[in-house]
């Protein structure tokens, strides 16, 4: 059995191990079997695509092993080749690739053969592979890898030539190298760099070199470099902190201590230079994450040695730490931080604490002061609208609501309700035809994706799938989503269908599989079926054998310890961890646990959803910090954990859509969120 750990593609970067569903090949077989029947079908808008080069089977020689055994042996060799490439073992990769002259994934054989020796390979050799597989996902991947190598080598001539041929890259390193190349030619690129240099943990060599170049040429000011130092400390990025400290003439050792051992850095004192003061303030912010009291005492003690702006920065660092634990003092600390240059993360938490306080004037002022990319995010558009409405600016508020009301997400649904509308299911597009589905099945990238899914290599499969669908029109996207459904790839169905804007199919976006198990289970527990499906859609995207990096398993991502505890509570005496992979058992345990956390949280789906993700103890703690009832949407917005905050928003939005589908009547997300009341006891859960 081959296991693969990969990053989740739909939310907060959760890690999953994936096993292929048992009935994976059913849809592929169906498509192949129906090809001859569809030959007489009328022309469709999707162009006919020729078969994948090299994808047809090679006739077996007399006395050769059966084709399926040959194919299985080739698959095993390919997996070994992939691993050799990952280990940068060029000799082994070359030897294994030589054993796959006619493999169905020929482009990846070439890629894995070349990748381990990309640094020493000639430009002509690399370009020959790029040309041979031009227009494919693997060529785009190879070009990105090569661009990184060219950037490290400062080979700007080849870099510029290849960058012009590349698809738009989201790789931060490539984008930093692209700016560095232009800066090396004497261009002024600082404005673009400012929008790019916002996440120090992702900087790497390319972004570090870009920052050094811009500092050397005076394009980045001392204040901007100090802001970068502050940002690196906030994000616990020790390496970038060291490098930035050197750029401002400070000790890289002290900068690292400020991040990793703030008590030591603070014990050294605040120093005499502006850069040393900034390092001290970083340490102060890090210390506040552990002890707010020690941090505030230290800041008050050294206040006279700091400028007014430095004092404000210190209080902003303390206020952020207080906000992340929802400390009652956070609001006061933000008032003391007035005038400080804030990071985006600080701006967001200043707004959230003002929301919890009901200070709508402060909410509006804080959001208005956000840089436009942040201010234009749907969440802040919604909350700015709410703040305007509270100030009597109804027309301005409605204009903001209308900007996001067409987005079928948490904030879009809330905006609809502010405009007097409820959540409904739009009319479905005309069903796709078998001919349209078959045309998708014939696309080379889709064929490669299906082969990767067969090999249980989901990241590569998703890469090929996304490449195949990147330029599809809406009918083609719906057909691709239907093809994914037939192959039990419900995650691909959902993600693909979500990309349509006018041709909508909410049965693709919000599927309800395994209803024969889930419906009676939920009914017996008096659970809201829409809520259960909303949670499953967020937990696993209906990948029944998903496994998280921390051990959660199955459709409902049940942790082994939780499964054992719930099994004992419901009398499942023969439970063992391996049973979590059984669909019926997984749903039974997950649904029962949902019911337990729901009862433990007074029937609040918001609190129960937070408990399911972050644990009942944390949910109890967050509720315990309330001293008065709080609007559900405000409570959700101020959940301290980013992953849990996003999770709860998505589950509640999902559940609202499922309820509209199941009940066939308009739904209110606001009513579902309800009001969160202060805690009044409740038994503990694991």
DRENLO-664669 format. One record per residue (C-alpha): residue in three letters; chain; x, y, z. Coordinates in steps of 0.02 Angstrom, whole numbers, plus 50000, padded with zeros to 5 digits. Example, Ala and Ser with C-alpha at 12.3 -4.5 7.8 and 13.67 -1.06 7.14 Angstrom:
BEGIN
 type mol     u     v     w
  Ala   A 50615 49775 50390
  Ser   A 50684 49947 50357
This chain:
BEGIN
 type mol     u     v     w
  Unk   A 50000 50000 50000
  Unk   A 50071 50169 49950
  Unk   A 50038 50315 50067
  Unk   A 50064 50496 50021
  Unk   A 50068 50648 50134
  Unk   A 50022 50811 50050
  Unk   A 49959 50985 50087
  Unk   A 49773 51012 50089
  Unk   A 49712 51112 49938
  Unk   A 49555 51190 50007
  Unk   A 49586 51274 50172
  Unk   A 49712 51307 50306
  Unk   A 49854 51197 50246
  Unk   A 49804 51039 50339
  Unk   A 49908 50887 50295
  Unk   A 49821 50732 50231
  Unk   A 49866 50555 50181
  Unk   A 49754 50494 50041
  Unk   A 49703 50320 49986
  Unk   A 49608 50296 49824
  Unk   A 49423 50255 49837
  Unk   A 49382 50075 49791
  Unk   A 49264 50121 49651
  Unk   A 49384 50248 49574
  Unk   A 49394 50163 49404
  Unk   A 49208 50144 49381
  Unk   A 49183 50311 49296
  Unk   A 49337 50291 49187
  Unk   A 49276 50121 49128
  Unk   A 49104 50194 49095
  Unk   A 49177 50334 48990
  Unk   A 49281 50214 48887
  Unk   A 49137 50094 48862
  Unk   A 49023 50232 48802
  Unk   A 49146 50307 48678
  Unk   A 49082 50210 48529
  Unk   A 48902 50251 48569
  Unk   A 48945 50434 48578
  Unk   A 49034 50433 48410
  Unk   A 48870 50480 48324
  Unk   A 48830 50618 48448
  Unk   A 48808 50794 48379
  Unk   A 48954 50916 48389
  Unk   A 48981 51001 48557
  Unk   A 49063 51163 48604
  Unk   A 49209 51067 48678
  Unk   A 49337 51029 48542
  Unk   A 49387 50850 48512
  Unk   A 49561 50818 48580
  Unk   A 49675 50683 48507
  Unk   A 49731 50540 48618
  Unk   A 49881 50565 48731
  Unk   A 50043 50531 48637
  Unk   A 50118 50370 48700
  Unk   A 49966 50328 48803
  Unk   A 49910 50179 48701
  Unk   A 49964 50008 48759
  Unk   A 50112 49923 48676
  Unk   A 50076 49748 48609
  Unk   A 50156 49615 48717
  Unk   A 50294 49511 48640
  Unk   A 50268 49323 48625
  Unk   A 50291 49242 48792
  Unk   A 50289 49408 48883
  Unk   A 50203 49432 49050
  Unk   A 50019 49483 49044
  Unk   A 49990 49667 49009
  Unk   A 49919 49704 49181
  Unk   A 50075 49630 49263
  Unk   A 50187 49731 49149
  Unk   A 50088 49887 49188
  Unk   A 50098 49853 49375
  Unk   A 50286 49829 49364
  Unk   A 50303 49992 49267
  Unk   A 50199 50083 49396
  Unk   A 50312 50019 49534
  Unk   A 50465 50076 49436
  Unk   A 50387 50247 49410
  Unk   A 50355 50266 49596
  Unk   A 50537 50223 49630
  Unk   A 50590 50349 49498
  Unk   A 50486 50484 49580
  Unk   A 50566 50447 49748
  Unk   A 50741 50448 49674
  Unk   A 50706 50620 49601
  Unk   A 50643 50680 49769
  Unk   A 50806 50618 49847
  Unk   A 50909 50704 49710
  Unk   A 50987 50536 49665
  Unk   A 51025 50571 49482
  Unk   A 51111 50404 49445
  Unk   A 50967 50302 49511
  Unk   A 50838 50415 49429
  Unk   A 50924 50395 49260
  Unk   A 50933 50205 49278
  Unk   A 50749 50191 49326
  Unk   A 50693 50310 49188
  Unk   A 50784 50202 49061
  Unk   A 50670 50057 49108
  Unk   A 50514 50158 49060
  Unk   A 50534 50194 48873
  Unk   A 50347 50188 48835
  Unk   A 50267 50230 49002
  Unk   A 50099 50317 48997
  Unk   A 50168 50462 49100
  Unk   A 50314 50491 48982
  Unk   A 50326 50677 49018
  Unk   A 50351 50643 49203
  Unk   A 50481 50511 49166
  Unk   A 50578 50647 49075
  Unk   A 50549 50769 49218
  Unk   A 50604 50652 49356
  Unk   A 50757 50600 49256
  Unk   A 50811 50781 49234
  Unk   A 50763 50861 49400
  Unk   A 50905 50790 49510
  Unk   A 51037 50864 49395
  Unk   A 50950 51024 49347
  Unk   A 51097 51129 49409
  Unk   A 51224 51046 49296
  Unk   A 51114 51010 49145
  Unk   A 51142 51121 48993
  Unk   A 51016 51251 48941
  Unk   A 50995 51162 48775
  Unk   A 50952 50997 48861
  Unk   A 50825 51078 48975
  Unk   A 50746 51173 48833
  Unk   A 50733 51014 48731
  Unk   A 50627 50935 48869
  Unk   A 50523 51094 48884
  Unk   A 50493 51095 48697
  Unk   A 50449 50909 48693
  Unk   A 50313 50936 48824
  Unk   A 50265 51114 48780
  Unk   A 50097 51170 48847
  Unk   A 50087 51038 48985
  Unk   A 50082 51051 49173
  Unk   A 50247 50960 49191
  Unk   A 50333 51083 49073
  Unk   A 50268 51226 49178
  Unk   A 50332 51139 49334
  Unk   A 50502 51108 49256
  Unk   A 50516 51288 49199
  Unk   A 50476 51348 49376
  Unk   A 50612 51235 49447
  Unk   A 50735 51298 49317
  Unk   A 50691 51480 49349
  Unk   A 50733 51454 49533
  Unk   A 50902 51382 49485
  Unk   A 50936 51522 49361
  Unk   A 50889 51650 49493
  Unk   A 51007 51573 49620
  Unk   A 51145 51576 49490
  Unk   A 51102 51756 49440
  Unk   A 51094 51699 49258
  Unk   A 50979 51841 49210
  Unk   A 50990 51816 49022
  Unk   A 50919 51640 49029
  Unk   A 50804 51689 49173
  Unk   A 50723 51830 49073
  Unk   A 50704 51718 48921
  Unk   A 50617 51580 49018
  Unk   A 50511 51695 49123
  Unk   A 50436 51764 48963
  Unk   A 50382 51587 48916
  Unk   A 50312 51541 49087
  Unk   A 50131 51538 49139
  Unk   A 50090 51665 49274
  Unk   A 50181 51600 49428
  Unk   A 50118 51612 49606
  Unk   A 50288 51554 49670
  Unk   A 50351 51694 49784
  Unk   A 50533 51648 49751
  Unk   A 50513 51661 49563
  Unk   A 50426 51829 49581
  Unk   A 50565 51893 49695
  Unk   A 50697 51836 49572
  Unk   A 50601 51922 49432
  Unk   A 50608 52087 49527
  Unk   A 50790 52057 49572
  Unk   A 50830 52032 49388
  Unk   A 50747 52197 49345
  Unk   A 50834 52285 49490
  Unk   A 51000 52216 49426
  Unk   A 50962 52303 49261
  Unk   A 50938 52467 49354
  Unk   A 50748 52471 49363
  Unk   A 50653 52541 49511
  Unk   A 50547 52397 49576
  Unk   A 50516 52445 49757
  Unk   A 50330 52477 49736
  Unk   A 50303 52300 49671
  Unk   A 50420 52232 49804
  Unk   A 50317 52310 49943
  Unk   A 50163 52213 49891
  Unk   A 50264 52052 49879
  Unk   A 50369 52061 50038
  Unk   A 50231 52026 50163
  Unk   A 50268 51850 50224
  Unk   A 50446 51829 50292
  Unk   A 50434 51640 50324
  Unk   A 50415 51617 50134
  Unk   A 50555 51734 50081
  Unk   A 50697 51611 50048
  Unk   A 50855 51659 49955
  Unk   A 50769 51753 49815
  Unk   A 50670 51874 49924
  Unk   A 50816 51896 50045
  Unk   A 50928 51944 49898
  Unk   A 50795 52062 49831
  Unk   A 50780 52149 49998
  Unk   A 50969 52165 50011
  Unk   A 50979 52238 49836
  Unk   A 50842 52365 49870
  Unk   A 50923 52414 50035
  Unk   A 51093 52435 49952
  Unk   A 51022 52547 49815
  Unk   A 50917 52648 49936
  Unk   A 50750 52592 49865
  Unk   A 50699 52522 50036
  Unk   A 50713 52650 50175
  Unk   A 50777 52615 50350
  Unk   A 50599 52630 50417
  Unk   A 50539 52500 50292
  Unk   A 50678 52381 50339
  Unk   A 50635 52402 50523
  Unk   A 50453 52366 50481
  Unk   A 50513 52206 50396
  Unk   A 50610 52162 50554
  Unk   A 50452 52189 50655
  Unk   A 50351 52082 50534
  Unk   A 50479 51940 50541
  Unk   A 50471 51941 50730
  Unk   A 50281 51939 50728
  Unk   A 50283 51786 50614
  Unk   A 50420 51694 50711
  Unk   A 50536 51699 50560
  Unk   A 50708 51685 50640
  Unk   A 50811 51671 50480
  Unk   A 50737 51826 50398
  Unk   A 50755 51919 50564
  Unk   A 50941 51883 50562
  Unk   A 50962 51941 50382
  Unk   A 50860 52099 50404
  Unk   A 50957 52144 50563
  Unk   A 51118 52139 50463
  Unk   A 51043 52257 50334
  Unk   A 51005 52387 50469
  Unk   A 51175 52368 50553
  Unk   A 51114 52272 50704
  Unk   A 51167 52108 50784
  Unk   A 51091 51958 50696
  Unk   A 51117 51856 50855
  Unk   A 51014 51977 50959
  Unk   A 50880 51979 50823
  Unk   A 50868 51789 50830
  Unk   A 50860 51792 51020
  Unk   A 50718 51918 51013
  Unk   A 50616 51792 50916
  Unk   A 50670 51629 50997
  Unk   A 50718 51675 51177
  Unk   A 50642 51846 51209
  Unk   A 50682 51845 51394
  Unk   A 50868 51839 51354
  Unk   A 50852 51978 51225
  Unk   A 50755 52088 51346
  Unk   A 50883 52057 51484
  Unk   A 51015 52137 51372
  Unk   A 50921 52301 51380
  Unk   A 50848 52411 51245
  Unk   A 51014 52470 51173
  Unk   A 51052 52640 51101
  Unk   A 51015 52634 50914
  Unk   A 50846 52635 50827
  Unk   A 50878 52459 50763
  Unk   A 50921 52396 50938
  Unk   A 50761 52475 51003
  Unk   A 50663 52383 50869
  Unk   A 50742 52217 50916
  Unk   A 50695 52250 51097
  Unk   A 50516 52288 51046
  Unk   A 50510 52125 50947
  Unk   A 50567 52032 51103
  Unk   A 50436 52126 51204
  Unk   A 50299 52067 51085
  Unk   A 50362 51889 51092
  Unk   A 50369 51895 51282
  Unk   A 50190 51960 51286
  Unk   A 50134 51798 51203
  Unk   A 50193 51710 51363
  Unk   A 50163 51840 51497
  Unk   A 50065 51999 51467
  Unk   A 50107 52060 51641
  Unk   A 50296 52047 51620
  Unk   A 50286 52132 51450
  Unk   A 50181 52278 51511
  Unk   A 50292 52304 51663
  Unk   A 50448 52305 51553
  Unk   A 50369 52427 51430
  Unk   A 50317 52546 51568
  Unk   A 50489 52535 51647
  Unk   A 50581 52580 51486
  Unk   A 50452 52700 51417
  Unk   A 50559 52854 51448
  Unk   A 50700 52783 51341
  Unk   A 50588 52761 51190
  Unk   A 50519 52886 51067
  Unk   A 50331 52913 51060
  Unk   A 50320 52807 50902
  Unk   A 50424 52668 50981
  Unk   A 50312 52668 51133
  Unk   A 50160 52652 51019
  Unk   A 50244 52507 50927
  Unk   A 50277 52424 51095
  Unk   A 50095 52440 51146
  Unk   A 50039 52375 50975
  Unk   A 50147 52221 51002
  Unk   A 50072 52195 51175
  Unk   A 49896 52230 51111
  Unk   A 49915 52097 50977
  Unk   A 49969 51967 51105
  Unk   A 49822 52016 51216
  Unk   A 49703 52005 51069
  Unk   A 49757 51828 51027
  Unk   A 49697 51769 51198
  Unk   A 49546 51887 51197
  Unk   A 49611 51971 51354
  Unk   A 49495 52107 51421
  Unk   A 49641 52229 51422
  Unk   A 49668 52214 51234
  Unk   A 49551 52360 51193
  Unk   A 49645 52476 51312
  Unk   A 49814 52422 51242
  Unk   A 49756 52463 51065
  Unk   A 49710 52638 51124
  Unk   A 49887 52660 51192
  Unk   A 49955 52601 51024
  Unk   A 49876 52747 50931
  Unk   A 49995 52813 50799
  Unk   A 50096 52654 50781
  Unk   A 50133 52588 50607
  Unk   A 50036 52425 50608
  Unk   A 50059 52262 50515
  Unk   A 49908 52192 50424
  Unk   A 49888 52059 50558
  Unk   A 49885 52194 50692
  Unk   A 49758 52297 50595
  Unk   A 49643 52147 50582
  Unk   A 49651 52111 50767
  Unk   A 49627 52293 50814
  Unk   A 49466 52289 50711
  Unk   A 49410 52125 50791
  Unk   A 49436 52188 50968
  Unk   A 49337 52345 50924
  Unk   A 49199 52232 50857
  Unk   A 49193 52136 51020
  Unk   A 49185 52300 51114
  Unk   A 49046 52366 51003
  Unk   A 49151 52519 50957
  Unk   A 49087 52539 50779
  Unk   A 49175 52705 50756
  Unk   A 49341 52620 50792
  Unk   A 49293 52475 50678
  Unk   A 49263 52595 50533
  Unk   A 49421 52695 50565
  Unk   A 49529 52539 50575
  Unk   A 49460 52460 50417
  Unk   A 49469 52625 50322
  Unk   A 49654 52634 50368
  Unk   A 49691 52461 50298
  Unk   A 49788 52450 50133
  Unk   A 49668 52422 49989
  Unk   A 49706 52236 49956
  Unk   A 49661 52197 50137
  Unk   A 49517 52320 50146
  Unk   A 49440 52243 49989
  Unk   A 49430 52068 50063
  Unk   A 49248 52016 50080
  Unk   A 49255 52004 50269
  Unk   A 49315 52182 50295
  Unk   A 49196 52247 50161
  Unk   A 49054 52170 50261
  Unk   A 49111 52236 50430
  Unk   A 49143 52409 50361
  Unk   A 48965 52406 50294
  Unk   A 48902 52358 50467
  Unk   A 49002 52499 50544
  Unk   A 48935 52626 50419
  Unk   A 48757 52566 50453
  Unk   A 48784 52590 50640
  Unk   A 48840 52768 50604
  Unk   A 48684 52805 50501
  Unk   A 48771 52794 50332
  Unk   A 48646 52671 50260
  Unk   A 48675 52708 50076
  Unk   A 48862 52685 50096
  Unk   A 48831 52524 50191
  Unk   A 48714 52454 50059
  Unk   A 48839 52495 49922
  Unk   A 48969 52390 50014
  Unk   A 48846 52246 50042
  Unk   A 48804 52243 49857
  Unk   A 48988 52224 49814
  Unk   A 48996 52054 49898
  Unk   A 48815 51992 49904
  Unk   A 48839 51887 49746
  Unk   A 48979 51789 49829
  Unk   A 48909 51629 49898
  Unk   A 49015 51627 50054
  Unk   A 48998 51672 50238
  Unk   A 49012 51860 50213
  Unk   A 48915 51863 50050
  Unk   A 48770 51774 50135
  Unk   A 48775 51895 50281
  Unk   A 48778 52042 50160
  Unk   A 48624 51972 50071
  Unk   A 48531 51971 50235
  Unk   A 48581 52151 50271
  Unk   A 48500 52192 50103
  Unk   A 48341 52102 50154
  Unk   A 48369 51940 50057
  Unk   A 48390 51761 50118
  Unk   A 48498 51621 50053
  Unk   A 48417 51525 49911
  Unk   A 48477 51399 49783
  Unk   A 48488 51473 49608
  Unk   A 48413 51380 49460
  Unk   A 48525 51241 49393
  Unk   A 48607 51251 49224
  Unk   A 48551 51130 49089
  Unk   A 48625 50957 49125
  Unk   A 48785 50918 49034
  Unk   A 48773 50788 48897
  Unk   A 48867 50623 48890
  Unk   A 48959 50693 48740
  Unk   A 49021 50842 48841
  Unk   A 49079 50729 48982
  Unk   A 49169 50614 48861
  Unk   A 49261 50760 48783
  Unk   A 49332 50802 48954
  Unk   A 49384 50620 48977
  Unk   A 49488 50630 48818
  Unk   A 49593 50779 48871
  Unk   A 49775 50727 48893
  Unk   A 49795 50816 49060
  Unk   A 49636 50734 49126
  Unk   A 49701 50564 49072
  Unk   A 49864 50599 49162
  Unk   A 49769 50656 49316
  Unk   A 49670 50495 49318
  Unk   A 49829 50393 49305
  Unk   A 49903 50487 49453
  Unk   A 49745 50457 49554
  Unk   A 49759 50273 49510
  Unk   A 49937 50278 49579
  Unk   A 49873 50365 49736
  Unk   A 49977 50519 49696
  Unk   A 49845 50648 49731
  Unk   A 49952 50808 49724
  Unk   A 50013 50766 49549
  Unk   A 49837 50715 49500
  Unk   A 49768 50880 49562
  Unk   A 49904 50976 49471
  Unk   A 49857 50892 49306
  Unk   A 49671 50913 49340
  Unk   A 49691 51098 49378
  Unk   A 49798 51120 49222
  Unk   A 49666 51035 49116
  Unk   A 49526 51144 49183
  Unk   A 49621 51309 49195
  Unk   A 49551 51382 49032
  Unk   A 49384 51292 49022
  Unk   A 49223 51384 48990
  Unk   A 49079 51358 49109
  Unk   A 48998 51214 49014
  Unk   A 49164 51125 49010
  Unk   A 49188 51153 49196
  Unk   A 49018 51077 49232
  Unk   A 49061 50929 49120
  Unk   A 49228 50907 49208
  Unk   A 49141 50912 49377
  Unk   A 49019 50778 49317
  Unk   A 49164 50671 49256
  Unk   A 49245 50690 49428
  Unk   A 49083 50635 49510
  Unk   A 49075 50478 49402
  Unk   A 49250 50436 49460
  Unk   A 49210 50466 49644
  Unk   A 49325 50619 49648
  Unk   A 49201 50727 49741
  Unk   A 49332 50851 49798
  Unk   A 49376 50888 49617
  Unk   A 49192 50899 49574
  Unk   A 49162 51030 49708
  Unk   A 49317 51134 49671
  Unk   A 49287 51131 49482
  Unk   A 49102 51174 49493
  Unk   A 49140 51317 49613
  Unk   A 49229 51407 49472
  Unk   A 49072 51439 49370
  Unk   A 48987 51607 49384
  Unk   A 48830 51596 49277
  Unk   A 48808 51411 49238
  Unk   A 48774 51347 49414
  Unk   A 48744 51175 49485
  Unk   A 48729 51173 49673
  Unk   A 48709 50985 49677
  Unk   A 48889 50978 49616
  Unk   A 48946 51112 49737
  Unk   A 48856 51036 49886
  Unk   A 48845 50849 49860
  Unk   A 48760 50736 49987
  Unk   A 48837 50562 49965
  Unk   A 48811 50414 50082
  Unk   A 48638 50480 50128
  Unk   A 48578 50302 50161
  Unk   A 48698 50300 50309
  Unk   A 48702 50481 50363
  Unk   A 48516 50521 50357
  Unk   A 48457 50387 50481
  Unk   A 48608 50418 50592
  Unk   A 48572 50604 50603
  Unk   A 48386 50573 50625
  Unk   A 48414 50454 50771
  Unk   A 48521 50586 50856
  Unk   A 48402 50729 50811
  Unk   A 48548 50812 50722
  Unk   A 48527 50940 50584
  Unk   A 48577 50844 50427
  Unk   A 48624 51005 50338
  Unk   A 48748 51046 50477
  Unk   A 48824 50872 50471
  Unk   A 48849 50882 50282
  Unk   A 48916 51059 50302
  Unk   A 49047 50995 50422
  Unk   A 49095 50845 50315
  Unk   A 49115 50955 50162
  Unk   A 49240 51060 50260
  Unk   A 49328 50917 50350
  Unk   A 49367 50801 50204
  Unk   A 49282 50865 50045
  Unk   A 49202 50691 50046
  Unk   A 49368 50599 50028
  Unk   A 49316 50450 50132
  Unk   A 49493 50388 50167
  Unk   A 49577 50555 50203
  Unk   A 49699 50553 50347
  Unk   A 49767 50710 50427
  Unk   A 49946 50738 50479
  Unk   A 49893 50726 50662
  Unk   A 49802 50561 50638
  Unk   A 49621 50609 50605
  Unk   A 49538 50486 50487
  Unk   A 49396 50465 50366
  Unk   A 49251 50566 50303
  Unk   A 49225 50654 50469
  Unk   A 49410 50663 50516
  Unk   A 49390 50576 50684
  Unk   A 49545 50571 50795
  Unk   A 49589 50397 50861
  Unk   A 49575 50450 51044
  Unk   A 49409 50535 51012
  Unk   A 49346 50383 50917
  Unk   A 49393 50269 51061
  Unk   A 49307 50384 51188
  Unk   A 49147 50401 51085
  Unk   A 49144 50214 51048
  Unk   A 49148 50178 51235
  Unk   A 49009 50304 51267
  Unk   A 48892 50228 51137
  Unk   A 48933 50047 51179
  Unk   A 49041 50003 51029
  Unk   A 49144 49883 51132
  Unk   A 49246 49803 50993
  Unk   A 49314 49968 50925
  Unk   A 49493 49975 50861
  Unk   A 49577 50122 50772
  Unk   A 49572 50034 50605
  Unk   A 49382 50042 50607
  Unk   A 49391 50230 50575
  Unk   A 49422 50191 50392
  Unk   A 49253 50104 50382
  Unk   A 49128 50227 50313
  Unk   A 48982 50177 50422
  Unk   A 49086 50174 50581
  Unk   A 49166 50341 50540
  Unk   A 48997 50425 50513
  Unk   A 48926 50345 50670
  Unk   A 49068 50403 50781
  Unk   A 49082 50575 50701
  Unk   A 48895 50610 50710
  Unk   A 48885 50552 50891
  Unk   A 49031 50665 50935
  Unk   A 48946 50811 50848
  Unk   A 48792 50777 50952
  Unk   A 48894 50772 51112
  Unk   A 48982 50937 51081
  Unk   A 48818 51015 51027
  Unk   A 48733 50966 51190
  Unk   A 48888 51021 51287
  Unk   A 48874 51193 51208
  Unk   A 48691 51227 51239
  Unk   A 48636 51183 51063
  Unk   A 48745 51316 50980
  Unk   A 48807 51252 50812
  Unk   A 48941 51389 50812
  Unk   A 49017 51333 50976
  Unk   A 48999 51149 50933
  Unk   A 49083 51174 50764
  Unk   A 49227 51267 50848
  Unk   A 49240 51126 50975
  Unk   A 49245 50994 50837
  Unk   A 49393 51081 50757
  Unk   A 49493 51155 50901
  Unk   A 49435 51046 51044
  Unk   A 49296 51069 51173
  Unk   A 49414 51147 51301
  Unk   A 49460 51292 51187
  Unk   A 49280 51321 51136
  Unk   A 49232 51327 51321
  Unk   A 49374 51449 51356
  Unk   A 49322 51568 51217
  Unk   A 49142 51565 51275
  Unk   A 49199 51586 51455
  Unk   A 49278 51753 51413
  Unk   A 49107 51827 51373
  Unk   A 49027 51938 51503
  Unk   A 48872 51974 51398
  Unk   A 48782 51893 51250
  Unk   A 48872 51919 51084
  Unk   A 48809 51914 50905
  Unk   A 48860 51748 50827
  Unk   A 48948 51829 50678
  Unk   A 49054 51938 50793
  Unk   A 49100 51787 50899
  Unk   A 49153 51690 50744
  Unk   A 49254 51838 50678
  Unk   A 49353 51847 50839
  Unk   A 49396 51663 50861
  Unk   A 49583 51672 50900
  Unk   A 49640 51527 50789
  Unk   A 49644 51570 50605
  Unk   A 49611 51389 50554
  Unk   A 49462 51372 50670
  Unk   A 49392 51542 50623
  Unk   A 49394 51496 50438
  Unk   A 49329 51322 50477
  Unk   A 49178 51385 50574
  Unk   A 49136 51514 50441
  Unk   A 49141 51384 50304
  Unk   A 49043 51251 50399
  Unk   A 48904 51372 50444
  Unk   A 48895 51439 50267
  Unk   A 48895 51261 50199
  Unk   A 48756 51211 50317
  Unk   A 48649 51358 50262
  Unk   A 48667 51306 50080
  Unk   A 48629 51124 50120
  Unk   A 48473 51175 50217
  Unk   A 48414 51278 50067
  Unk   A 48444 51126 49955
  Unk   A 48360 51000 50069
  Unk   A 48213 51106 50127
  Unk   A 48189 51199 49962
  Unk   A 48154 51363 50050
  Unk   A 48256 51520 50092
  Unk   A 48375 51510 50239
  Unk   A 48451 51633 50362
  Unk   A 48635 51618 50406
  Unk   A 48611 51747 50543
  Unk   A 48478 51640 50625
  Unk   A 48592 51489 50615
  Unk   A 48735 51586 50697
  Unk   A 48619 51649 50832
  Unk   A 48682 51735 50989
  Unk   A 48823 51665 51095
  Unk   A 48788 51680 51280
  Unk   A 48911 51672 51425
  Unk   A 48950 51498 51488
  Unk   A 48852 51425 51632
  Unk   A 48938 51260 51670
  Unk   A 48940 51105 51560
  Unk   A 49031 50940 51572
  Unk   A 49204 50922 51495
  Unk   A 49234 50826 51336
  Unk   A 49399 50763 51265
